[in-house]
Amino acid sequence: MVECAGVAMGWKNVILDFDGTLVDSQSIFVACANELSKAFGYRRIEPGSKPREKSTREVLIDILGLLPEQVPLWVERFKDLLNRNMRNAATVKGIKEVLSALRKDYRLGIVTSNTEETVRHILARDDIGQVDFIWADAPTLEKDSAIEGALIKYTLSPEETIYIGDDVGDIVACRKAGIKIIAISWGFNSKAMLERNGPDYLVETPMQLLTILGPHAVK
């Protein structure tokens, strides 16, 4: 992994994914997917099916057995179910301290498919502190449009902005939006899956984010 001083690299804005990055939602994701699949007669995510080795779309088609044309409607119903359960998600250990450190040097924002109410509830519940902006209800499979929308609305320069996310979709979205990405391996996709898709940086613990973004990181 390349190490660099984030401030020295010219980054001024850090956009974070929420689900899987700031909160540990893997078990909630699986439970909600299986609940919805049972209701509509699709397959379940079974132990050993390795969902972390697949993109979100591949999980829906290859594991749950949806037809491609069924994906958009299923995703919308899944988002509603997931949002109703996300308020109980636990924040990732160490993320509070990392955000506290980053807040000193960066403008912080969150782009998420969850509701703004859910995000603010968890930030307040765990005394994490507020962020500068939240772009909520982003399309699950089209996050690049949400990132681009946030860049425009909050007047963020792509060259001065870096994203932190947990799945292959985040990597693809950041390429389309023209910004760098730090992939984290504790979320939706595994380290190996993320590596195969070539993120700009890859970390395995929250504290390693400061190796890249901290003011004392080594270039």
N, C-alpha and C positions, 0 to 999 in steps of 0.2 A: 504494500500500500504506500502511495506517495504521501509524504508529510509536507505540510506547508503552513505558513502563518496566514490565517484567514484574513485578518485586517491588512496585512502586507500585500495580499493578493488583490486587494481592492474591493472585496465583498463588503457590502453594507447591510444587506438584507438576508435573513434566513427564513425560508418558508418550510414548515414542518407538516408532514402527514400526521394524522391523529390516530386512526384505527390501526393498531399493530406497531406503531412507532412510539407514541407517547403512552398508550394504554395497551395492556396485555389482553388482546381480544380473540386469540386463536380458538380457545375453547367455546367462546360465545359464538364465533363465526360458525364453527362446526355444528353446535347445537341448533342454531337458527336454520342453517341449511338443511339439516336432517328433519327438523320439525316441518319446514315448508315442503320438503320432498315427500314426506309421509302423507301430508294433506293432499298432494297432487299426484301421487303415485309414481314418483321418480325414485331412483336408487339413493342409497345413503352413502355418506362418507364413512367408510369402515376403517378400523385400525389396519395399518399396512397399505392403505391406498395412496399414501405419500402425496397429500395435497400440496405440501410445501415445495414439491418439485415441479409444480405446474402453475401456469398463469391462471388468473381468475376465470377467464373464458374456458380454458382447458379443464378446470375443475368442473365447471357446469356441464360441459359437453362430454368429456371423457369419463368422468367419475360418476356424475349424477345422471347422465344419459339424456340431457336435453337436446333437442334439435336446435340448430343455429337460429332459426326464426323464433324459437321460444325464449331465447335468452333475454331480450330487452324487457319483456313483461315480467319474467321471473325475477330479474334483478331489481325492478321497482318494488315488487312485493317483498323481496328479501331485505331491501333497504328499510322499509317500514318496520319489519319485524326486528331487524338488527338495532334500529334506533330505539325501539322500546326496551331493549335489553342492555344497551351500552352504558346506561347510568350506573350499573353495578360493576363495570370493568375497573380493574385495579391499574393504577399507573405503574409504569415500568420502574423498577428500582434504580435510583440514581438519576432519573430524568429531571427531577425537581432541582437538584444541585447544578446540573448542566445548564438548564434554562436560566437559572439565577446568574451563572457566570456569563452566559452569552448575552443576557439582557444589558450588560454594561457596555457592549461594543456594537450591538446590532439592533436593527429594527426586526422584530419577530412577528411572524404571522403563521396562521394555520389554514391549510386547504383540506377540506374533508367532505365526505359524503354524508357525514352525520349532521344533526341539527346544531345550530349555534347554541341553543339552550342546553343540549347535552354536554357540549364542550365546556361551556362556562360553568356548568354544574360541577364537573369533575375538577376543573382548575381551582374552583373555590373550595370544594370538598377536601382536597388534598393540600390546600394552601400553597399551590404552585405559583400563584401570581398571574396577572393578566398578560395578554399578548397585545401587540399593536393593532392587529386586525385578524378577523376570522372570515374566511370564504367558505360558507357552509352549503350543504345540499348539493355538492358537486356530483356530476354524473360518474357513476362507479367505473364505467368502462371508457370514459372520455375525459380523463383528468387533465389532459393538455389544454382543453378549452377553459377549464377552471383556472389553471395556472396562468394562462394568457390573460384571462379576465382580471385576475388579481394584479398582474403586472400593470395593466392599463389603469384600473380603478385607483390603485394606491401609488401610481407613478413610480414604479420600481424599474430600474434599468436592468435588463437581462444580464449584462456583464457584471453588475454589482450584486447579483442575487444568486443564492445557492439553495438547493432543496434537499431535505432529508426525508427519505421514504423507505418503505419496507418490501416493495414488490416490483416485479418486472414491469408492470404497467406504469409505475412511477418513472422508471428509467426511460421507457419509450416516450412518455409524456414530456419529460424534461428535454429530451432531444428535439421534439417537435417545437417546444416553447423556446428553445435556444438558451437554456440555462444549465449549469453544472448540477450534479447530484451526488450526495453522499448516501449510499445504500447501507442499511443497517440489517444485520443478520438475525435479530431476535424477533422479527415479525412474521409476515405472511409467507415469504419465500425463504428457502434455505440459502446459506452462504454459497454453496456450489451453483445453485440456480442463478443467483444474482451475478456471480463471477462470470458465468457463461454469457451474460448479456451486457458485460462491459460498462459498469458504472464508472464515473470519474474517480470515486473513492469508495472504500468499503470498510466498515467498522463492525466489531463484534460486541462492544459494550458501550453504554452511553458515555462513559468518561473518555473513550477514545475519540469522541467528537471534538473534544477540546484539543486533541493532538493536531487536528486539521484546522479548527476554527479559533483556538485560543491564541491570545496575543504573544505567548511565549513558545509557540510551536516552531519547530525547526524546518526551514525551507529546504 
